[in-house]
């Protein structure tokens, strides 16, 4: 929750500079709450509406991966690789 606003701001900066492909590397995220999940869903929706490509690198830590699996976001968001363990 404490970093979602910062991440959103950085994404907006990159997109305003003309970036058409954006990869978010979540490997080092140890925990994710509903606000982080909501941001990823919003970014995915924006990428589809605004014609830019979002790719996520799945988290390596179980704490963050759990919320994605529990909500089935692991099967609905655009991951660079499978989140299967």
N, C-alpha and C positions, 0 to 999 in steps of 0.2 A: 504494500500500500504506500509506503514512504517513497518509492522510486518510480511509480507509474507516471506521475506528472512530469518528472524529469525525462523519462524515456519518451513520452509523448512529444515533449518539446523537441528533443533531438531528432525524432522521426520527422516532425514537421519541418525542421531546418533542412534536413537532407532532401526531402521532397520538394521544398521550395527552391532548391538549387538545381532542380531538373533531374534528379535521380529517378530512374524508371524501374530499378530492381533494388530491393532492400532485403538483406538477410539479418535476422536477429539471432545471435548466438546465445542460447539459453543454457549452455553446458554448465556454467558455474553457478547457476541459480540454485540455491539450497532449499528455498521455500517460496511458494507462490500462494497468494490468497485470492479471493474472488475478484479483487480489483485488478490484479495482474491478469487473470483469466479474461475478464471483461475487456481490458485493453487489447489483448491479442485478438479477441473476436472482433472488436471494433476496427482494428487495423486490417484484418482480413476482409471485412466488409468494405472498408474504404478502398482497399487495393482493387477490388472487383469493380466498384463504382467509378473509380478514377483512372482505371487502366494502367496501374503499375503493379509490379510483381513483388509479393511478399513470400519469403522463405524463412522457416524457423529451423534452427538446429535444436533438437530436443535436449531437455535438461538431463544431466548425468546423475543428479542427486534424486533419490527416491522421494524426498519431501515435496519437491516441485513436480515431479512426474506424476505423483499420486493424484493431485487435483485435476490434472489433464486427463488421466485415465478414468477417474471417477465420473467425470462429466462427459466423457467420450470425445473431448476436444482433441485427443490424440489421434482420432480417426477423421476429424473434420477440418483441421487446420493444415496449412501447407508445409509439411516438414520435409527437410532435405533428405532425411533418412527415417527409417521406421523407429518407433519408440518401443518395440518389442524387447522384452528382457528375458 
